[in-house]
Amino acid sequence: MSSKHLIAWAATFVVMLVIDLLWLGVIARGIYQQGMGALMAPQPRLPAAAAFYLLYPVGLVVFAVLPGADAGSVLRAALTGALFGLFCYGTYDLTNMAVVRGWPVGLSLLDMAWGTLVSGVASAAGAAALLAWLKR
């Protein structure tokens, strides 16, 4: 892993982690608790959460941040990151709708919208940090 990749990943990771934890832990916590009911664990399983937060930004960097930065475009990184988020969160939510009895459609739509937004913002941050680092 080069410094370029580490900068891109670190910025993407920090932004993703901070705003996603704010969303899940404060803003939308009640919505998820109500929608998931007894399916929701009382406490997050930290090893699984850590694996997600370490791995997901790698996907954003590979598929959005680096191509956006290579094009010199934070907007491109944001848009491709948002699309990546829609696909990833959509895979989770639509699969749950397909196989989990009573999975709420509204929760899936909200979560897919959130995944699209947070992925786009985190990708933009990663690309902006990388472009700034490259210009130094």
N, C-alpha and C positions, 0 to 999 in steps of 0.2 A: 504494500500500500504506500503510495507516494504522499507527500505533504499536500498536494493538490486534492487528493481523494479524502484525506483526513480532515482538511479544512471544510470541504463540502459536506462530509458526513456529520462533523461536529455541529456545524451551524444548523443543518437540517434536523439533527437529533434534538438539540436543545429547544428549538422553536416548537417542534412537534410535541415533545414531552411537556413543556410548560403549558402550552395552550390546551393540549388534550387533557392533562390532569386538571386544569381549571374547569374545563367543560364537564368532564366526567365526575369530578369530585365536588363541584360547587354548583355550577349553573344547571346542569341537566340531571343531576343525581336522582332526584325524585321521579323524573320522567322514566328513567331506566328502571328504577325500583318498581314503579307502578306497572310498567309494560312487561317486565320480565317476571315479576312476582317471585314465587318460590324457586324459580330457576336461578335467580341471582344469588351468588355466594355472599355470605355476610361480610367477608373480607376478601379483597382481591388475592389471587394466588400469585405471589410475587415472582417466583421463577418464570412462570408463563408470561406475566406482564413484562418482565425484564427482557425475555427473549423477543417479544414483539417489538418493544421500543428500541432494541439494539438492531434488529433485523429489518424492520419496515423502512427506516431511513436509507438502508443500503439500496433497496428497490427504488426509492425516490431519487437517490443520487444517480444510479445507473440509467434509469429510464427518463428522468426529467432534468435534474440539476446539471449533469455534465453536458447533455445535448443543448440545453438552454445556454449554458455558459460558453460552450463552443461556438454557438451562434451569436454570442454577445448579447443575449436577450433574457432578462429576468422575466419578462412577460411570457416568453415561450416556456421557460421552466415552470412558471406558475400554471399555465394552461395544461401542459403535459402532466405535471404533478397532480392537478385536479382530476384529469382523466384517469390517471393511474389510481387515484383514491376512489373514484367512482367504481372502477372495475373491482378493486380489492374489497372495499366495503360492500359493494353489491354482491360479490360472491358470497360473503358471510351472511348478509341479511336475506338474500333471496334463497339461499340454501336453507336457512332457518325457517323461512316461510314455507318451503317445500316439505320439510320433514318434522318440524316441531309443532305439535298440536297447539292451536290457539296462539301462535306467534303473531303479535300485533303488526298489522300492515303499517300503521302510523309510525310505530317505532322504527321499522325498517326504513321508511322514507326519510325520517329525521336523521337516522344514523348514516344513511347513504349521503344525504346532503352534507352532514357534518364531515364525513370522511373525504368528500370532494373538497370542501373548504379547507380543512386543516392540512390536507396533502398539498394543495395549491400554495397555501401560505408558507408552509415549511419548505417547499421546493424553491419558492421565490427567495426566501431567506438564505437558503443554501447557495443558490446561484449568485445572489448579491454579495455574499461573503467571499465566495470563490473569485468573482470578478474583481472585487476590491483587493484581494490578496494577490492576484495576478498582476495588477497594475502598480503594485508597490515598488 
